[in-house]
Amino acid sequence: MNKLYMSVITIAIGLALSSGASAANMSKDQYKAEKDGISATYKSDQENCKSMSGNAKDICMAEASGKEKVAKAELEANYKPSSKARLKVREEKVEADYKIALEKCDDKGGNLKDVCVKEAEASMKSAKADAKANKKVGEARKDATKDKRDADYSVAKEKCDAMAGDAKERCMADAKTLYKK
């Protein structure tokens, strides 16, 4: 079980690094090839799980499914980069970790299982809250940058008002260009 877990982690890291390296200008063919590779890896992982039984098989299947969903989300984020796509990757990672943790809780009984489930839920809620907070921080930075640019443009405009003629026109044109107005 431990060797399988290490193999899954190694493959996941390799996929993450390989998809990150190909993020620049990914063509439709590259996208399709990587998507097919993810599907093939998922099928292979499922086949590896079939030799197991009981909860070990359930954990293995949850890991395979989570790895596939995360890899697909990362591929989408690389193919069509956006803050929404990056948030989707984080959410898929959180969801995968949660499902794996729940399966691992099935090995326990009684109060230990209840505690394990509550810890998994708390971890998921915490990670989702962090992801949302990071999104809000990014939006706040964007708004702050716009506000600063507007304030700086206002100052530059005021400085230009002290000038006359061509100098004033050049000053205003420079300010508009500099502050993207």
Disulfide bonds with the S-S distance in Angstrom:
Cys49-Cys60 1.93
Cys105-Cys116 1.98
Cys160-Cys171 1.87
